[in-house]
Amino acid sequence: MREESGVRVLHPPIPEVIPAIHAAGGIAVVAHPGHDTGVVFTFDEENIAALAAEGLDGVEVFHPAHTKAQEDDYVRISDRLGLVKTGGSDMHIPRPEPQKMVGGTFCDWDGVLQYLEG
């Protein structure tokens, strides 16, 4: 759809994206790693560790599509690798599911702020 509109969609390699995020003053976080859409695959510990070696800063642990077991796994992985744990509702458009409404899924923002300040 974007390609048809004349907007060129780029998919640069992650090892190039992480330094670009840092150069822009951001933190690099894997978004909803447990949400396998068929377009974006599910990240496991090996994938996340490889990205951490490239400079990854965090993992979106808390997401409406993640199960409690996935969240527990991503907490463990993040803690082991020293990555910040983020989360959110992934609200793009209004949806009927309460967990996808703004504030429906959240994380320990104090922990995120501590990471940013540290």
One Martini backbone bead per residue (centre of mass of N, CA, C, O) as a GRO file, in nm:
protein
  118
    1MET     BB    1   0.060   0.061  -0.024
    2ARG     BB    2   0.296   0.255   0.009
    3GLU     BB    3   0.426   0.194  -0.263
    4GLU     BB    4   0.174   0.289  -0.431
    5SER     BB    5   0.203   0.596  -0.312
    6GLY     BB    6   0.537   0.648  -0.333
    7VAL     BB    7   0.644   0.520  -0.079
    8ARG     BB    8   0.942   0.432   0.049
    9VAL     BB    9   1.035   0.121   0.186
   10LEU     BB   10   1.253   0.051   0.445
   11HIS     BB   11   1.500  -0.230   0.539
   12PRO     BB   12   1.724  -0.205   0.741
   13PRO     BB   13   1.970  -0.317   0.912
   14ILE     BB   14   1.998  -0.342   1.242
   15PRO     BB   15   2.306  -0.258   1.271
   16GLU     BB   16   2.216   0.032   1.151
   17VAL     BB   17   1.981   0.127   1.337
   18ILE     BB   18   2.093   0.152   1.624
   19PRO     BB   19   2.296   0.390   1.575
   20ALA     BB   20   2.078   0.585   1.467
   21ILE     BB   21   1.916   0.603   1.724
   22HIS     BB   22   2.145   0.707   1.903
   23ALA     BB   23   2.215   0.962   1.728
   24ALA     BB   24   1.907   1.072   1.791
   25GLY     BB   25   1.863   0.997   2.117
   26GLY     BB   26   1.782   0.704   2.141
   27ILE     BB   27   1.625   0.392   2.203
   28ALA     BB   28   1.665   0.047   2.151
   29VAL     BB   29   1.361  -0.142   2.084
   30VAL     BB   30   1.187  -0.425   2.098
   31ALA     BB   31   0.891  -0.486   1.949
   32HIS     BB   32   0.682  -0.715   2.021
   33PRO     BB   33   0.846  -1.015   2.034
   34GLY     BB   34   0.571  -1.215   2.076
   35HIS     BB   35   0.441  -1.106   1.794
   36ASP     BB   36   0.325  -1.315   1.548
   37THR     BB   37   0.234  -1.204   1.211
   38GLY     BB   38   0.433  -1.312   0.963
   39VAL     BB   39   0.623  -1.053   0.939
   40VAL     BB   40   0.693  -1.075   1.240
   41PHE     BB   41   0.896  -1.230   1.444
   42THR     BB   42   0.981  -1.418   1.705
   43PHE     BB   43   1.166  -1.355   1.988
   44ASP     BB   44   1.446  -1.483   2.133
   45GLU     BB   45   1.718  -1.504   2.324
   46GLU     BB   46   1.919  -1.517   2.091
   47ASN     BB   47   1.821  -1.269   1.935
   48ILE     BB   48   1.850  -1.062   2.168
   49ALA     BB   49   2.151  -1.108   2.225
   50ALA     BB   50   2.248  -1.021   1.944
   51LEU     BB   51   2.134  -0.731   1.969
   52ALA     BB   52   2.286  -0.652   2.226
   53ALA     BB   53   2.567  -0.673   2.083
   54GLU     BB   54   2.467  -0.417   1.892
   55GLY     BB   55   2.301  -0.216   2.126
   56LEU     BB   56   2.065  -0.290   2.263
   57ASP     BB   57   1.837  -0.160   2.523
   58GLY     BB   58   1.546  -0.316   2.472
   59VAL     BB   59   1.216  -0.450   2.582
   60GLU     BB   60   0.887  -0.523   2.498
   61VAL     BB   61   0.726  -0.690   2.737
   62PHE     BB   62   0.456  -0.518   2.744
   63HIS     BB   63   0.178  -0.668   2.569
   64PRO     BB   64  -0.131  -0.762   2.452
   65ALA     BB   65  -0.006  -1.027   2.289
   66HIS     BB   66   0.107  -1.122   2.548
   67THR     BB   67   0.179  -1.347   2.762
   68LYS     BB   68   0.271  -1.418   3.074
   69ALA     BB   69   0.503  -1.607   2.990
   70GLN     BB   70   0.638  -1.406   2.802
   71GLU     BB   71   0.688  -1.186   3.004
   72ASP     BB   72   0.865  -1.355   3.192
   73ASP     BB   73   1.082  -1.414   2.981
   74TYR     BB   74   1.152  -1.110   2.913
   75VAL     BB   75   1.242  -1.038   3.193
   76ARG     BB   76   1.472  -1.241   3.218
   77ILE     BB   77   1.629  -1.155   2.968
   78SER     BB   78   1.664  -0.857   3.038
   79ASP     BB   79   1.811  -0.900   3.305
   80ARG     BB   80   2.050  -1.070   3.196
   81LEU     BB   81   2.123  -0.827   2.970
   82GLY     BB   82   2.053  -0.529   3.073
   83LEU     BB   83   1.757  -0.448   2.991
   84VAL     BB   84   1.506  -0.258   2.923
   85LYS     BB   85   1.163  -0.242   3.032
   86THR     BB   86   0.886  -0.228   2.828
   87GLY     BB   87   0.555  -0.074   2.742
   88GLY     BB   88   0.221  -0.117   2.584
   89SER     BB   89  -0.077  -0.085   2.386
   90ASP     BB   90  -0.047  -0.025   2.075
   91MET     BB   91  -0.190   0.248   1.989
   92HIS     BB   92  -0.333   0.343   1.671
   93ILE     BB   93  -0.637   0.265   1.705
   94PRO     BB   94  -0.939   0.224   1.779
   95ARG     BB   95  -1.040  -0.024   2.025
   96PRO     BB   96  -1.222  -0.260   2.214
   97GLU     BB   97  -0.977  -0.344   2.364
   98PRO     BB   98  -0.860  -0.249   2.670
   99GLN     BB   99  -0.547  -0.324   2.635
  100LYS     BB  100  -0.539  -0.116   2.367
  101MET     BB  101  -0.569   0.111   2.532
  102VAL     BB  102  -0.475   0.372   2.675
  103GLY     BB  103  -0.333   0.214   2.960
  104GLY     BB  104  -0.390  -0.106   2.932
  105THR     BB  105  -0.075  -0.118   2.895
  106PHE     BB  106   0.216  -0.154   3.108
  107CYS     BB  107   0.492  -0.022   3.293
  108ASP     BB  108   0.789   0.060   3.461
  109TRP     BB  109   0.862   0.387   3.443
  110ASP     BB  110   1.080   0.417   3.656
  111GLY     BB  111   1.276   0.220   3.518
  112VAL     BB  112   1.304   0.379   3.257
  113LEU     BB  113   1.405   0.644   3.382
  114GLN     BB  114   1.651   0.523   3.516
  115TYR     BB  115   1.784   0.435   3.255
  116LEU     BB  116   1.798   0.720   3.120
  117GLU     BB  117   1.969   0.848   3.366
  118GLY     BB  118   2.212   0.617   3.379
   0.00000   0.00000   0.00000
